[in-house]
Amino acid sequence: MERTKFILDEKEMPTHWYNIQADLPEPLPPLLHPGTKEPTRLPPPLFPEALNEQEFSQERWIEIPEEVQAIYRTWRPTLLHRAYRLEKALDTPAKIFFKYEGTSQAGSHKPNTAVAQAYYVKKEGFKRIATETGAGQWGSALSMGAMFFGLECKVYMVKVSYNQKPYRRILMETWGAKCVPSPSPDTKVGRDILARDPDCPGSLGIAISEALEDAFARDDTKYSIGSVVNHVLLHQTIVGEETRKQMEMADAYPDIIVGNIGGGSNFAGQFLPWIRDKISGAKPDLRIICVEPQACPSLTKGPYTWDYGDVAGLAPILKMYTLGHTFIPSPIHAGGLRYHGMAPIICHLYKLGLVEARAEYQVPVFEAGVKFARTEGIITAPEPCHNIKVAIDEALRCREAGEAKTILIAHSGHGHFDLAAYDEYLSGRLQDYEYPEEKVKEALASLPKV
Ligand SMILES: *Cc1c(COP(=O)(O)O)cnc(C)c1O
């Protein structure tokens, strides 16, 4: 009998995060200060010192603090599955594996960094943490992380998701956090936007600006970000490091790794531990495919340039593929993929030709999600449905070519709070959004002058 899932014992959980900066063929571009446009650290009042160090560290391995490991062990190691039923349904010779992060208490990969960030905030003596959230996954993960370390937590949630997904707010409140719809009247950024456009659906960029303003204003508060920056991608590498051990148990090595990219953290957490084999020349043919929505295609359509991480221009300026910090994407269900830019690490690797990118429409993406539910049983969040779509395309290509490739899907979370989106799909009401070329052109006109 062949094995369906690959189980690591708690004792085999990796004890170190992997820092890709030690192995990059060229160093990352610097962060620029939003005022002076000079290279800068992360703004010290916003972030714990330990995270600022991790952001720029060149150490290859960074030890996971014992207190963080102890909380990781409440749900980690997560399982690696072989998707036999999906393979059979596709009649493909490809071997399909997926690493499933939906079994954390919050239902996604996000607690991997939320727990670490809350730990450092507490350790450095602060009491409160402020953040933004898109679809609510990050806000709920941080609420849980803050709970474990006894911190207060304030979450600014993108209004369109706040209204579409009340259950995530209830999760946050159950874990003890305070959650408000963004733009909110609690900050100047929010009040200004509401004055111009009371019906503004919000965006991740706006919510980031509100959380930054909150944290700048209070001495007892640190800011926390769920994706994009280097230290977040670092914390997520526990996922890929576990998967490497599990693929070894399966006696397999991936030809293709596929994942969705919103800010880029979950997929980077899976592929960074593998890409070092491509950089070193050991696995030159390894393909890494980043999947984004057609409604917000930063890698596939945006220019590689300097842009603010947030709408108000309070955050550092990053070198990234961007649609412009003032761009507000259509309200697709994959709320976690509605960010105007992309993690600088992923942009750098894309520029160097080490990763590929593809953009998908949401109707075929949900079609793939339903196929996955009807074969593997798991109801998938809209974000990882994107990579399942591409994995299926690749598996069908293997069928045409008669090639038994090994495909690894980075499965970032379950869709139990996204059932309204499945309902829309199943009843034929779900619509695709075209790439909004005019809106992007407009947003690109307000890039910072560097
Ligand atoms: C937040 C989220 C994403 C997108 O964020 P990344 O930082 O790109 O990983 C993807 N999948 C799930 C389930 C999420 O919660």
The ligand as an SDF file (V2000), in Angstrom:
LIG
                    3D

 15 15  0  0  0  0  0  0  0  0999 V2000
   -3.1140   35.5050    3.5950 C   0  0  0  0  0  0  0  0  0  0  0  0
   -3.2320   34.3000    2.8250 C   0  0  0  0  0  0  0  0  0  0  0  0
   -2.5970   34.1730    1.5850 C   0  0  0  0  0  0  0  0  0  0  0  0
   -1.8050   35.2690    0.9080 C   0  0  0  0  0  0  0  0  0  0  0  0
   -0.7830   35.8380    1.6420 O   0  0  0  0  0  0  0  0  0  0  0  0
    0.7550   35.5140    1.3710 P   0  0  0  0  0  0  0  0  0  0  0  0
    1.5160   36.4110    2.2600 O   0  0  0  0  0  0  0  0  0  0  0  0
    1.0100   35.7450   -0.0620 O   0  0  0  0  0  0  0  0  0  0  0  0
    0.9360   34.1020    1.7490 O   0  0  0  0  0  0  0  0  0  0  0  0
   -2.7200   32.9730    0.9280 C   0  0  0  0  0  0  0  0  0  0  0  0
   -3.4340   31.9580    1.4180 N   0  0  0  0  0  0  0  0  0  0  0  0
   -4.0690   32.0420    2.6050 C   0  0  0  0  0  0  0  0  0  0  0  0
   -4.8740   30.8800    3.0870 C   0  0  0  0  0  0  0  0  0  0  0  0
   -3.9820   33.2120    3.3490 C   0  0  0  0  0  0  0  0  0  0  0  0
   -4.5890   33.2850    4.5170 O   0  0  0  0  0  0  0  0  0  0  0  0
  1  2  1  0
  2  3  1  0
  2 14  2  0
  3  4  1  0
  3 10  2  0
  4  5  1  0
  5  6  1  0
  6  7  2  0
  6  8  1  0
  6  9  1  0
 10 11  1  0
 11 12  2  0
 12 13  1  0
 12 14  1  0
 14 15  1  0
M  END
$$$$
